[in-house]
Amino acid sequence: MPDSGAMTTLAESIASLRSRIAAAARDAGRDPAAVTLVAVSKVQPEERVEAALAAGQRVFGENRVQEAQGRWGERRAAWPELQLRLIGPLQTNKAKDAVRLFDVIETVDRPKLARSLAEAMAATGRRPDCLIQVNTGEEPQKAGVTPRETEALYRLCAEECGLPVRGLMCIPPVEEPPALHFALLADLAGRLGLPVLSMGMSDDFETAVRYGATHVRVGTALFGTRVAPQPTVA
């Protein structure tokens, strides 16, 4: 169980973030209830995750399937209202595990993965919502489909593969103003009639809300600095 100090700190962080999200939404003429805070729990100690749960947080984002299985597998029964979102790159050989565990897969970015997810959904009977990850900055080192290829991938996902695609996700380049990328993602989603926009992180989520984000992915501003895994001593 988390200590009372950790619970208080996490509760205060969550309350502050929700207040800032609500203010940004109101400034943009939006309903604050239309924006969901996604707590990015990757590489966080168990006591911080427990403190976030105790503070009422129920939507979490994870980057790796295996780490998420270890963290959330047994917690599902205790927290039936929990929503898990995969926000990191997904390998096709992990598609079935991802479909079994996650409620939303935000990182569909290529036809091969879309087809693997369709097969996994058919095999497991689970149909988590999907988002297409768009590489708005067209950075070669980053996952995601290019903006000009987004519609074609969406059509393949929805029409050929039958995936439940609900929206788009992006991670803007660090060195560029994020507003340009959020505006681009919102425009792409609008053209496709997709209601969900996962965009904005610890440093820019208020800007993302102003541009229409429905989900903001916050890690450091909620949990504090990530704790790196300790090396195993032989």
Summary of the structure (lengths in Angstrom):
residues: 234
radius of gyration: 17.5
end to end distance: 29.2
largest distance: 57.1
contacts: 762
relative contact order: 0.15
helix: 47%
strand: 16%
